[in-house]
Amino acid sequence: MKTIAAHTLGCKVNQYDTEAMLELFRHSGYSIVPMDGDADVYLVNTCTVTGTGDKKSLQLIRRIRREHPAAGLIVCGCMAQQRGEDLLSLGADLVLGTQRRNEVVKLYDQVSRSCHPLCAVEPLKKGQPFENLTITEQMEHTRAVLKIQEGCDNHCSYCIIPSVRGPIRSRTLDDIQAEVNRLAEAGYREIVLTGIHLCSYGRDLDPSFTLLDVIRLIQETDGILRIRLGSLEPVIATPEFASELKKADKICPQFHLALQAGCDTVLARMRRRYNTTQYLRGVENLRREFPHAAFTTDILTGFPGETEEEFAETKAFIEKIGFARIHVFPYSSRPGTPAADMPGQLSSAEKEKRARELIALGGRVAKDYLSSWIGLETDLLPEEMVDGCWEGYTPEYIRVRLEHGDCRSGVPVRVRLLNAGSRVMCGELIKESE
């Protein structure tokens, strides 16, 4: 039996795409093996959001070709969409971008028969349909990622994603329902909705739909216990949106609201479509309905022209919101974006220094959030045994370890949280949920 190994760089959308391509290979008779072993074919799903993503992608491609010279090598994803045929010179046999992934097996078979490398990257065009990829098996124990949207039309000044992912395209509700049903039948209990710009879901469909329509659909699906949302723009969090979310008792009150900077002048230079007042209002709207909600975000520090005063504003805003977790990225210049030519480019040393400060701050606010849960009860979805103890996640995405108690994977239990550890919180089992 032929074997294939895969590695994904970047976001949950990329992770979904990789899993879907692996499923196509599995259906064609391939066995999936780990990356650290020998395989007949290697697949690398690349990222180009940051310079680090480019660097890691290129390093992995070169290492695979060096260590496995006789193996097949497929390179796909965002960096592949941008660089195309250049990657053939690094030894790739097949280069796909962010399209034609549902043809990956057919295209690789074509390359194998002809013994000629192929770049199958195509231009991204307005009006092209959503590429239907499906998954029935995923790596997680109880949680499945479901991609419902592709592309972005926002064109923030620093972001290369619109040029490598293209315009917005949405998955039809019928196709979403079909995959949710398959995942429920396969035993998954939590669905994580993801997309490049999730808030724009359905805008391109005729008739149009919204993210709330998807949530209502999954809410009515037997077997699914939780719906978790991917990254959202803060302006979606109107009082009406928050109220509608509250009606769906399967919604997990963990909201990843994109921030990037806690300073209005920096947000304006970034061409973000909100300011800190609007962001705070969105948080307040959601907290009104979900008082113990976890808010997570991304912060891009060291943006061109960011002064010490602007950086201080971002730090103060982070503390004001009280995030449960922040992901920090030093600004990375992306060729072809307006920000790459802006004056006031900061040194790498300064960007790294500010990133370290924000990471430390993020650790403190995260600890404060976890501490606020000590003594409170919540539901836990056990996932796996770790060192003899059950571990899983609460709806707020708090990792919890139960020192005692018998559980089953995917069967929710009621727990009381006892203390905030560095990696997980400890909890005690109260009773199995009915």
Beta strands, then each sheet from edge to edge (+ up, - down):
strand 1: 3-8
strand 2: 31-32
strand 3: 41-46
strand 4: 72-77
strand 5: 94-95
strand 6: 118-119
strand 7: 143-150
strand 8: 169-170
strand 9: 190-195
strand 10: 226-229
strand 11: 254-256
strand 12: 294-301
strand 13: 325-330
strand 14: 377-386
strand 15: 389-393
strand 16: 399-402
strand 17: 413-420
strand 18: 425-432
sheet 1: 2+ 1+ 3+ 4+ 5+ 6+
sheet 2: 8+ 7- 9- 10-
sheet 3: 11+ 12+ 13+
sheet 4: 14+ 15- 16+ 18+ 17- 14+
end
